[in-house]
């Protein structure tokens, strides 16, 4: 039950008796669009911060809306390991333990065959 001040006196009206009642379908479409927009925005921010993308980020944004996006924005960015890239392009000489290029056949330091 809702109370309105109409022409100087209070009137009690039921929800269905209001002059404008939003259509249930329009409300559902708005809610779904709201959830998708904030869900995908949260996933995008998580990917930009090097987090693992997944359903949990979508649900965080979809359920919490702008608060979920803010949580993703203020999360700490995970740094990528540069050593993984370096290890793929280099290898270690088994004799002198120096780092050489991955395609090297002879170590430039100790001249042994790798």
HELIX and SHEET records of a PDB file:
HELIX    1   1 UNK A   15  UNK A   17  5                                   3    
HELIX    2   2 UNK A   24  UNK A   48  1                                  25    
HELIX    3   3 UNK A   55  UNK A   64  1                                  10    
HELIX    4   4 UNK A   66  UNK A   73  1                                   8    
HELIX    5   5 UNK A   82  UNK A   89  1                                   8    
SHEET    1   A 2 UNK A   2  UNK A   6  0                                        
SHEET    2   A 2 UNK A   9  UNK A  13 -1                                        
SHEET    1   B 2 UNK A  90  UNK A  92  0                                        
SHEET    2   B 2 UNK A  99  UNK A 101 -1                                        
END                                                                             
